[in-house]
Amino acid sequence: MLSTNNRWRSTMPSKAARTSETRTAPVGLRFTPSLKEALVELAKADRRTLASYIELVLETHVEARRHEGKKPKTRS
């Protein structure tokens, strides 16, 4: 069984759920089977759907980078 990282564990709703912001920007992603399996296990441990968990992880990462004063890198 995979161990959970408490840094990502949260009972709070995602940023979009806490605001009036509507989720209207779908993004298709491809993962290796092993990464997907790990994400599914972590999402289950956090009582979230896979999509909700991925959204939380990405929001947490973006906010952390903003607090560091760094902007997310964009590809040219």
MIDOSE-1310 file (N, C-alpha, C; in nm, 2 decimals, decimal comma, always signed):
residues 76
mlst	+0,08/-0,12/+0,00/+0,00/+0,00/+0,00/+0,09/+0,12/+0,00; +0,05/+0,23/-0,07/+0,12/+0,35/-0,08/+0,10/+0,43/+0,04; +0,20/+0,50/+0,09/+0,18/+0,59/+0,20/+0,14/+0,73/+0,14; +0,06/+0,80/+0,22/+0,01/+0,93/+0,18/+0,11/+1,04/+0,23
nnrw	+0,12/+1,14/+0,15/+0,20/+1,26/+0,19/+0,11/+1,36/+0,25; +0,13/+1,39/+0,38/+0,03/+1,48/+0,45/+0,04/+1,62/+0,39; +0,14/+1,65/+0,32/+0,14/+1,79/+0,26/+0,02/+1,81/+0,16; -0,02/+1,70/+0,09/-0,13/+1,71/+0,00/-0,26/+1,68/+0,06
rstm	-0,26/+1,61/+0,18/-0,38/+1,57/+0,24/-0,46/+1,69/+0,29; -0,58/+1,70/+0,26/-0,66/+1,81/+0,30/-0,81/+1,77/+0,30; -0,88/+1,82/+0,39/-1,02/+1,80/+0,39/-1,10/+1,92/+0,33; -1,02/+2,02/+0,30/-1,08/+2,14/+0,24/-1,12/+2,12/+0,09
pska	-1,22/+2,18/+0,05/-1,26/+2,17/-0,09/-1,16/+2,24/-0,18; -1,16/+2,22/-0,31/-1,06/+2,28/-0,40/-1,09/+2,43/-0,41; -1,00/+2,50/-0,46/-1,02/+2,65/-0,47/-1,14/+2,68/-0,55; -1,16/+2,61/-0,66/-1,28/+2,63/-0,75/-1,41/+2,61/-0,67
arts	-1,41/+2,51/-0,58/-1,53/+2,49/-0,50/-1,55/+2,59/-0,39; -1,44/+2,66/-0,35/-1,45/+2,76/-0,24/-1,49/+2,90/-0,30; -1,48/+2,91/-0,43/-1,51/+3,04/-0,50/-1,63/+3,02/-0,59; -1,66/+3,13/-0,65/-1,77/+3,12/-0,75/-1,72/+3,08/-0,89
etrt	-1,59/+3,05/-0,90/-1,52/+3,02/-1,02/-1,58/+2,88/-1,07; -1,62/+2,88/-1,20/-1,68/+2,76/-1,26/-1,57/+2,69/-1,33; -1,57/+2,56/-1,32/-1,48/+2,47/-1,40/-1,52/+2,46/-1,54; -1,46/+2,53/-1,63/-1,50/+2,52/-1,77/-1,38/+2,50/-1,86
apvg	-1,27/+2,46/-1,81/-1,15/+2,44/-1,89/-1,10/+2,30/-1,88; -1,16/+2,20/-1,95/-1,12/+2,07/-1,94/-0,98/+2,05/-2,00; -0,90/+1,96/-1,94/-0,77/+1,93/-1,98/-0,75/+1,77/-1,99; -0,71/+1,72/-2,10/-0,68/+1,58/-2,11/-0,54/+1,55/-2,08
lrft	-0,52/+1,45/-1,99/-0,39/+1,41/-1,95/-0,36/+1,27/-1,97; -0,24/+1,23/-1,99/-0,20/+1,09/-2,01/-0,09/+1,06/-1,90; -0,11/+0,95/-1,83/-0,01/+0,91/-1,73/+0,03/+0,77/-1,76; +0,15/+0,74/-1,70/+0,19/+0,60/-1,71/+0,09/+0,52/-1,61
pslk	+0,07/+0,39/-1,64/-0,02/+0,32/-1,55/+0,03/+0,32/-1,41; +0,16/+0,32/-1,38/+0,20/+0,32/-1,24/+0,18/+0,45/-1,17; +0,19/+0,56/-1,24/+0,16/+0,69/-1,19/+0,01/+0,70/-1,16; -0,07/+0,66/-1,26/-0,22/+0,66/-1,24/-0,26/+0,58/-1,11
ealv	-0,20/+0,46/-1,10/-0,23/+0,38/-0,99/-0,20/+0,45/-0,85; -0,08/+0,51/-0,85/-0,04/+0,58/-0,73/-0,13/+0,70/-0,70; -0,17/+0,77/-0,80/-0,27/+0,88/-0,78/-0,40/+0,84/-0,74; -0,45/+0,73/-0,79/-0,58/+0,67/-0,75/-0,57/+0,63/-0,60
elak	-0,47/+0,57/-0,56/-0,45/+0,53/-0,42/-0,45/+0,65/-0,33; -0,37/+0,75/-0,37/-0,37/+0,87/-0,28/-0,50/+0,94/-0,28; -0,57/+0,95/-0,39/-0,70/+1,01/-0,39/-0,80/+0,93/-0,30; -0,80/+0,80/-0,31/-0,88/+0,72/-0,22/-0,85/+0,75/-0,07
adrr	-0,72/+0,75/-0,04/-0,68/+0,78/+0,10/-0,73/+0,92/+0,15; -0,74/+1,01/+0,05/-0,79/+1,14/+0,08/-0,94/+1,16/+0,06; -1,01/+1,05/+0,03/-1,15/+1,05/+0,00/-1,19/+1,15/-0,10; -1,12/+1,15/-0,21/-1,15/+1,23/-0,33/-1,15/+1,15/-0,45
tlas	-1,21/+1,21/-0,55/-1,21/+1,15/-0,69/-1,07/+1,18/-0,74; -1,03/+1,10/-0,84/-0,90/+1,12/-0,90/-0,89/+1,26/-0,96; -0,99/+1,31/-1,03/-0,99/+1,45/-1,08/-0,97/+1,55/-0,97; -1,05/+1,53/-0,87/-1,04/+1,63/-0,75/-0,91/+1,63/-0,69
yiel	-0,85/+1,51/-0,68/-0,71/+1,50/-0,61/-0,61/+1,57/-0,70; -0,61/+1,54/-0,83/-0,52/+1,60/-0,92/-0,53/+1,75/-0,92; -0,65/+1,80/-0,92/-0,68/+1,95/-0,91/-0,62/+2,01/-0,78; -0,64/+1,94/-0,67/-0,58/+1,98/-0,54/-0,43/+1,99/-0,55
vlet	-0,37/+1,89/-0,60/-0,22/+1,88/-0,61/-0,17/+1,99/-0,70; -0,23/+2,01/-0,81/-0,19/+2,12/-0,90/-0,21/+2,26/-0,84; -0,32/+2,28/-0,77/-0,35/+2,41/-0,71/-0,25/+2,44/-0,60; -0,22/+2,33/-0,52/-0,12/+2,35/-0,41/+0,02/+2,38/-0,47
hvea	+0,06/+2,32/-0,57/+0,19/+2,34/-0,64/+0,19/+2,49/-0,69; +0,09/+2,53/-0,76/+0,09/+2,66/-0,82/+0,09/+2,77/-0,71; +0,01/+2,75/-0,60/+0,02/+2,85/-0,49/+0,15/+2,85/-0,42; +0,22/+2,74/-0,40/+0,35/+2,73/-0,34/+0,45/+2,81/-0,42
rrhe	+0,44/+2,79/-0,56/+0,53/+2,86/-0,64/+0,51/+3,01/-0,64; +0,38/+3,05/-0,63/+0,35/+3,19/-0,62/+0,41/+3,25/-0,49; +0,40/+3,18/-0,38/+0,45/+3,23/-0,26/+0,60/+3,24/-0,26; +0,66/+3,16/-0,34/+0,81/+3,16/-0,35/+0,85/+3,28/-0,44
gkkp	+0,75/+3,34/-0,50/+0,78/+3,45/-0,59/+0,82/+3,41/-0,73; +0,80/+3,28/-0,76/+0,83/+3,23/-0,89/+0,70/+3,21/-0,97; +0,71/+3,24/-1,09/+0,59/+3,21/-1,18/+0,61/+3,07/-1,24; +0,50/+3,00/-1,27/+0,51/+2,87/-1,33/+0,58/+2,89/-1,47
ktrs	+0,66/+2,80/-1,50/+0,73/+2,81/-1,63/+0,63/+2,78/-1,74; +0,65/+2,85/-1,85/+0,56/+2,82/-1,97/+0,66/+2,77/-2,08; +0,60/+2,69/-2,16/+0,68/+2,63/-2,27/+0,67/+2,73/-2,39; +0,78/+2,74/-2,46/+0,78/+2,83/-2,58/+0,74/+2,76/-2,70
